[in-house]
């Protein structure tokens, strides 16, 4: 955790999100900095993964006061010092926002002292202790790297491990000392317990370690503690991301379980719950991986459509629910909606009567730049694997006066060997709404029962997909 650091001033935005209900006592934070020659100083705060400014005050001979009539929300605040915008942190725990501190600007962490704030005293006691132990660990690591004797290495390694255990033991005393205080919660959140010994093969032990680590990942951090939202990014925001992106298998059902677990634990902290629910719905509105749009639909159905996002405006809510409704029919694992279009001779053909072990369903347009490249590539792919029972159902999305140009495109790009179709009946197929077609090309792979196996991939990813399915042999 950084304490005496530098930040880019453009990242700090004037905001008042941290103030609560008006209260008689307000906040009053007095400071004195020796060797500080600037005439202005700022008070900022953390919020999720961002930093904001909320107050500015004058400095006279190193003395300054941050004060206001509002109650500050509990969290970690930043005293930002121009001109380089270095900063150090102070803790504020609700109504206890009346304290003072002094320090030498040039040796801040070593000299800072507080009056009227046990929270900050504990916080900086931990920092001072950790700073000293870090130097010891660095010295031992250098010694370890210089040794060649296994016995000597084992001895020094034992000292390193003992140092780590000593740090945890000491921090636990500080957690007890700061029980109920923000400092205690912050120090506790950084304590990592040693993994127990597991039995079995190497692979079995690895799986057991992973499961144990994931199960106990939140043991020392209360997601329902509202103070945690106003802490440095690595305290909560980064850990939530790590839990979702690294500890959770990137399968929609697994992610849904993890998100529901996190949101249920965050719910007592209304602002934290709101912050992360908004983050999650935005993340999965444009997911990084194929198939994770199912997570977006789940969040929309479970939280937004049921009144569990009461802050959202009606117009925005309608957009989210409408997008979820359009996305749901074409989720991976669902049966692709049937529709009827026409072949070049005006004969009707429906998707579900197209009988192959696998169907590549692709929607394209004659004026789509990517389609001009990918559709000929699809012809090459089909020619290469004509011994497999794979059919290509190629559908032009143009209707009415633009529809006739679809067939010029078929001729120009040599698509005659595909099963090409278009909607010659002015949109009766409803393919645009059924498949939420906003841009082309849009590709799906279906099984014989027209269940969607994958979607949103490019033609050049088909080879890898069918190889993973065991349809093609690995080269």
N, C-alpha and C positions, 0 to 999 in steps of 0.2 A: 504494500500500500504506500503510495507516495504522499508525502506530507509537505515538504518544503520543495516545491516543484515549480515549473513554469508552464503557463497555458497560453494558447493563442487568444488574443483579446477578442477576435471576431467570433469565437465560439460562445462568448458570454452575451446573453441577451437580457435586456431589462425585463423583469417579470415579477409578479407578486403572488405566484401560486402557493408559496409556502406560508402565507399568513392565514391564520384561522379566524375564529370569531373575535370581535372586539373584546378586549379585557382590560380591566383597570390597570393591572400591573405592566402590561406591554412587555417590551424587551429593552434591556440596557446592558450593552457589552462594552466595557471600558478597556482600552488598551494603551500600552506605552511601549515604544520601540526605540531603543538606543541606536544611534548611527543611522537613522532613517531620515533622509533629507527632503523627501517629497511632501507636498502640501495636501495631497488627497489619497484616500485609501478606500477600498471597496469591500462589500460583503456579498458573497455569492453562496450558492448551494448546489448540490447535486440533485438530479432528478432523472432516475433511470440511467440512460447512457449519455446524458447531456449535463452541461453546467450552465448556470444562469446567474446574472447579477440581480440583486434585489435592493441594494442600498449603497449609498456613497456618502462620505463625510470628510470634513476637513481635518487636517493634522497640524497641530501647533506644538512645536518643540518635541515631537515624538508622541504627543498625547492625542487621543481621539476617542469618540464615543459613537457607537451604533445604537440608535434608540428609535422606538416607535410605539404607538398605542396598541398595535396588534400583537396577538400571541403567535410566536413562531412555531411552525410545525416541527416536531422532533426530527432530528437528523444530523448529518455532518455538514458543516458550513465551511466556507473558504474565506479567509482574509487575504484579499488579492492586492499585491503591492506593485504599483507602477515604479519605474517605466517598463521593466521587463516582465511584469505580470507574474512574478513568482508568487507562490501562495503557501500558506500553511492552514491546517484544519483545526476547527474547534467544534466541540459537540454541544448541541442544544437539545435539551429534553423537555419539551413543552413549556410549562409555566416556570421552569428553572432557568430562564434566559436572562438572569441578572447576575453577572459575575465580571471579574476583571482579570487581566493578565499583563505580564511584562516580559520583555525579552530583548536580547541584543540582536538587531537585524542581521548582523554579519555571522552570528553563531546561534541561530534561532532555536533549533531543536535541542541544543545542549543547554540553553539558558532560560527557556520559557518556564514561567511559574504562574500558577493560577491562585486566585482567591475567590472563595464562594462557589467552587465547582469541583466537587469530588470526582464527578464524571471525567472531566478533562485531566485531572491529576492521575487517575488510573490509566486513562488512554495514553498519556505521554510516558507514564512509568513503563508501560508495555513497550512503547516504541524505543525507549532508551535501552531497555533490557534486550530486546530483539536485535537492536543495532550492535550491541556489544557481543552478543552470541554469534551474530553473522560474521564478525571479524575473526572470532575464534575458529569458526567453521572454515573460513577461507584459509586461515593459516594451516589448519590440520589437513586440508585438501592439498595444499602445496607440498606439505611434508609427505603425504601419501603418494603423490605423483613422483616424488624423488626416490622412493624406496624400491628396492628390488627383492628384498628378503620377504618370503611369504609370512614368516612369523612376525616380523616388524609391521608389515602391512596389516595383518589381522589385528595387531595391538592398536594401531592408529585408527583402523576402521571401527574398532570397538569404542574408542573415544568419541568418534563422530556420532555413532549411534547413541552413546550415553548423553552426548550434548543435546541431541534431538529429544530424548526422553525427558531430560531436565527442563527443556523449554516448555514442553507440554505440561509438566507438573507445576512449573511456576505459573504458567498462564491459567491453569485451573484455580490456583489460589487467587489470582486477580479476578477471575470470573465470579468466584464466591464473594470476594470483596465488593464487586460491583453488581451483585445480584439485584435485578430489577432495573439497573441503570443501563443506558445505551452502551456505555463502555464495556460492560460485562457481556452484553449481547454481541457486540462487534468482535471482541476477543474470542468469545466462544465459537463464533462462526468460522474462525480460521483454524481451529484445532482439528487435526486429522488423526483419528485413532489408528493404531497399528492393526493391520489385517491379521486375523487368526490364521493358524496353520490348517491347511486342507489336505486331504488324502486323495489317492487315485493317481491316474496318469497325468502327464504334464497338461494335456488338453482338458482333462476333467478338473484339475486344480485351477486352471485359467478361467474356466467357466464359473466355478464356484467363487473365485475372487471377484469376477465381474458382477455376479448376482449379489454378493454381499455388499460390494462397494455401492452399487446402484440402490439397493434397499436402504442403506444407511447414509446416503448422500446428503439428506436434509436433516440429519439428527441434530446438528448444532446450529441450524439456521431456521428460525421460525418465519415461514413465508407469510403468516398472518400478523406479523408485527409491523404496523404501519410505518415505523421509523426506518425500516430497511430500504424503502424506496428512495429516501434522501441520503444515500450513502454512495461511495465511489463505485464506479461501473463494475469493477471486479468483485465487489461484495455480493451483489445479487443479480444484476442484469447478465453479466457474463456467465454466471453459474447456471442460470435458467437456460441460456442458449446451449451451454455444454451438455446439460441434462437432456435436452431435446435433440440436439444435433449429433452428439457423440455417444451418449449412454443409451439412447433409445434407437432400436432398429428403424431404419428409414422406410417403414411400411406404414400406410395410412392407419391401419387398425392399432398398431403399436403407438404411433404418435398421438392418436386420439385418447388412448388410455392415459398417457403421460400428461397431456394437456388438461384433461379432466381432473386428474390428481392434483396438479399444480393449482388450478383455478379453485378447486374446493378448499385447498389450504390457504389460498390468498383471500378468500371471500371475506373473512373478518376484517381485513384491511381494505376498505372500500376503494381508496385511491390506487393501491397496488393492483387490486383485482381489475379495475377499469383500465389502468395503464397496460397491463399484459394482455387482457382480452382484446383490446384494440390492436396491440402489436401482433398477436397471433392471427386475427382475422385478416390483417394486411399482409402478413407473411404468406399465408396460404391462399390469398386471392390470386397471387401470381407465384405459385410454388416453384421451387428449384428443380424438383424431380417429377417425372411422369407419374400420374396416379394420385398425387397428394392433394388434388382438388377435392378429394373426398373429405379431407380434413376441413376445408373451407365450408363445405356443405354441412358437416356435423356442427361446426361452431355456429353457423347461421341458424340451423334448426334447433339446436339445444339451448343456445343463449340469447340470440337476437330475436327469434320468433316467439320466445316465451316470456319476454319482458325482463330478462336478466341483464339487459344493457339499457337501463332506464334513461341514461344521459343522451342517447342518440336522437338526433332530429328525425322527424317522421319521413322527410324526403330521402335522407340517407339510408334509413332503415328499409324503405321500400326498394331502394337500389340493391342493397345486400340480399334481401329475400328474393328479389326477382332474379338476380344472378345465380343464387343457389337453386332456384326452381329450374332454370335453364340448364344448369350444369348436371343436375341429378340424373337425368335419363341416360347420360353417356359416361357414367363413372365406370372405371374398370371393374369387371365382375358382373355388370348389368347386361341384360340382353339388349342389343342394339335396336332402337326403334325401327319398326318396319316403315317403308315408304315405297311409293310406286312412281317410277319415271318412265321415259320412253326411249327406245332404241332409235337408231337413225331412220328406220322405216316406219316410225310412229307406233310400233308395237309396245304395249305395256310390259314392264318388267319390274318386279318387286324385289327388294333386297333379300327377303326371307326365302324366296324361291330360287335364289342363286346358290346352287348346291355344290359346295366344295368342302374339303376337310378344313381348309383355312381360306378366309376371304380378306383380301386387302381392299378396304373401302377408302377411296380417296376422292375428296371434293376439290375441284380446281376451277379456275376461271381463265378465259383466253387472254385477258389483259393483265394477268398476274406474272410479274417478273420471275419469281421463284418457280412458278409452275412451268414456265418455258424451259427451265433447266431440269427440274425434277421429274416431269412426266416422261421425257425420253429415257431418263435413267431407270424409271419403273419398267419401261418396255424391255430394256437390257436385262434387268433383274429377272423378269418373267421368262425371257428367252433362255437365260442361263439355267433356270430351275423348272423347265417345262415338264420334267419327269416327275415332279411333285404335284400333289393335288392341291394346288394353290390357285385361286382365281382372283383376278383384279376387277373390281367393280368401280369403274371410273365415271364420275358424275360431274358434269359441268354445272356450276351454280347459277349461270345466267338465265334469266327468264324474259318473256315477252320479246321486244324488238332486238335484244342482245343475244337471244338464244341461238339464232341461226349461225352466228359467228363461231359458236362452239365447234361446229363441224369443219369449218375452215381450219381451226386449230388442230383438230384430229388429223387432218390430211397433212398439214404443214409439219407437224411434229412426229408423224409416223406412228400414230397410236392405234392403228386399225386392229392390231392383234389383241388389244384389251377389249373388255366388254364396256363399251362407251354408251353413256346415256345422258339425257338432259330432261328438264321439265318443260315439255312442249305445251302444257296446259295452264300456263300463266301463274304457276305457284301452288297448284293443288297438292303437290307432293308434301308441302310443309317442311321440306328438308332443312331450310334455314333455321326455323325455330326448334325443330326436333334435335338438331345437332349443334345448335348455338354457333352457327357459322358466322364469324366476324371477319376472318381473313383466310386466305387460301395460300398454299395447299393445306388441307387438313386430312390427316391420315389415321385410320383405325385398322387394327388387325383383329379379326373375329374367328372363333372356332366354328365347327359345323353347325352348332345350335345358335350361331350368331351372338354368342356371349363375347363381350369385349375383352380381349387379352391384353392389349396395350393401345396407346393412342398418342398423338402429338409427337411421334418420332418422324425422322426424315427417311427418305428412300434409302440413303446410304447406311442407315442403322438397321435395315431389315435383315441383312445377312447375319449380323450379330444376334438379333432377336431370335431368328429361327434356329440358329446354332444352339443358343441357350435352351430352346424348347426341345432340342434333340431331333429336330426335323432334318437339319443338315449336319454332316459329320464335321468335327473340328479338324482344321488343317494343321 
